[in-house]
């Protein structure tokens, strides 16, 4: 941003430019408040602890304290036979008896026939307190896609699994909109060779353990390029993982065919709501998705998203819709 502003500020029109910039800043701030106030308030409510204090007057009986919330379930440990030590950290691997991580870490799935909904919350891993509040509110199974840039992801993924949800690891990949949309310094890029991209993929895989599969972070330019995505899917297959693609129809056409050729369980999102930032947009997107017999929704991991899903998901059973984990739907791709 600074290099773009320096020519303006050094010109003769600096006073006018500064005034325009100040006005633009105020307008931008007002727009941000208008667009994000609801989400900011919701995030604060979710993260602010509540305390009940008993206040009594002389001669009055004390007011009964609110019962304590039940402690969350303890994290489930990952299977040591499915973990390989490496310079990138602990990596998933296929067990000696052929068991695959995507099977071992799959959440329980209902066998009820009918319409199905799979929900993937995109961008978990940066806020542990918010993750805990979401786990306490959301019905299982919901799938949480973790950013590799978060800390202590082993613990967070274990918490997700203990609550009977599923986890994915996001692997940053180059988008068509790069550099406007920047997937970060560890992204797989078209200009890099296979060795460089392999190292970056293994770095993302090594950021945590206990997830069922890999999902590109951005990445539509990468997934649409066969000779770039092929080595990724080969590694996914060799590590016993599944692959989820939300990059769009063109990218999904490439990844689905190549995943099938390598016997990789594959799932394509057909309702991507990553740009939704308010309750109305999320609800409208969810309603449209539910018109499909098999809906796979990818939504941003935000307080407003959790609020909408916590309210709407429990009622879906009455409408004949079954909440289904990623692994159960991806497994169906192997039966084609």
C-alpha angles and dihedrals in degrees: 000000000000096000089054093051099045096075090051095049093047095053127096089254092064097123092051091044092050090050091050091048092050091050090047090050092052091048091047091050091050091049091049091052091048093049100036108029093095092050093046093051091046092051091050092050091050094049101038111094116229122221126194113212121193112224119187137174124222110285094018123116113244116261113249112255119242110263114257117256115254113263114255118251117272118259116269113237120239118247109263091208089063096052128089122193115227143154086266093056130257110346128194117249140174112266124243090255092050099260112150127213093235088060097040094050097040117127119236111275129205117239092211112132123229136058117359135201126197117191123197118189106208122211108028124153105065100084118040095184092054091047091054092050091049092050089052092053107036125081117234138287104043120140120231117205110206127214109230090221092073125099129243092010091163089067095045093048090049090052090052092051093046088058090054095254129121133242135214129188117229114223111201112233135173116276127204088245093060126163091023087057107039116195091196139260094296097055126131106246134195092232094057123087124243093264093055093046092046090055090050092049092050090048090057092045090051095055093086144352134226100055124128101220155341127274124185117246101221099325107143092134089051099044092049091057108082099198090052099045094043095075089047093055091045090056091045089053093046091051095050096244136135127235129229121194125195096160097110139268097299094050092043091053088058099042097042094055093045093045090052091052089055097042091245114155104243135193129183122202113233097184116046113182100169092129093054111111104161137059097248095052092047093048092048091049092049091050091052091048092052090061086074121082090225111030122184110187125191112194134170116264097243134135092251090053091051090049093052095045094044089056100040107034099065090058096053094087090066088058093051096256120135121206106229132189122238093248094059093052095042091050089061089065089068091059096059 
